[in-house]
Amino acid sequence: MKNLCLMLLLAALISCSNDPINADFVEIKDNLARFDIENNSDSDIEKISFEINYFDQNEKLLLTDTVSYQISINVDGDESPFLMAHDKTFFVQAIPTDCKKADIRILEANFNNEIE
């Protein structure tokens, strides 16, 4: 039984570390919340949507927001994905009054025209 529990725990840890995309709340500074995004997949992210929840010091929900990012067109007219394969980026969002922490959840991601 003990070996089974250890195997299940190990499998859970491995599956968590193999997420194709990581999205994490980092900090609040100067009324901005910072979120780090990491693409662990072999494909570029063309479009992605997030749900962000903002909380006060008592962990009361202040606001739920949805944000999306997608391919952009550079000055040469070429398409540029939101995030290249095996790359990292971050974005910041203005926070509501009294916000002390936030969390982020990926709603949808489009890798090379496929919805994940």
Long-range contacts (C-beta under 8 A, 24 or more apart in sequence): 20-109, 20-111, 20-116, 21-45, 21-48, 21-106, 21-109, 21-116, 23-50, 23-104, 23-105, 23-106, 24-104, 25-101, 25-102, 25-103, 25-104, 26-90, 28-95, 28-99, 28-100, 28-101, 28-102, 31-94, 31-95, 32-92, 32-93, 32-94, 32-95, 33-92, 33-93, 33-94, 33-95, 33-99, 33-102, 34-90, 34-91, 34-92, 35-90, 35-91, 35-92, 35-93, 35-102, 35-104, 36-88, 36-89, 36-90, 37-83, 37-88, 37-89, 37-90, 37-91, 38-87, 38-88, 39-83, 39-84, 39-85, 39-86, 39-87, 39-88, 40-86, 41-85, 41-86, 41-111, 42-85, 42-86, 43-85, 43-111, 43-112, 44-81, 44-82, 44-83, 44-84, 44-85, 44-111, 44-112, 45-81, 45-82, 45-83, 45-109, 45-110, 45-111, 46-70, 46-71, 46-81, 46-82, 46-110, 46-111, 46-112, 46-113, 47-71, 47-82, 47-108, 47-109, 47-110, 48-82, 48-83, 48-106, 48-108, 48-109, 48-110, 49-106, 49-107, 49-108, 49-109, 50-104, 50-105, 50-106, 50-107, 51-104, 51-105, 51-107, 52-93, 52-102, 52-103, 52-104, 52-105, 53-102, 53-103, 53-104, 53-105, 54-95, 54-96, 54-99, 54-101, 54-102, 55-99, 55-100, 55-101, 55-102, 55-103, 56-98, 56-99, 56-100, 57-98, 57-100, 59-101, 62-96, 62-97, 62-98, 62-99, 63-96, 63-99, 65-93, 66-107, 67-91, 67-93
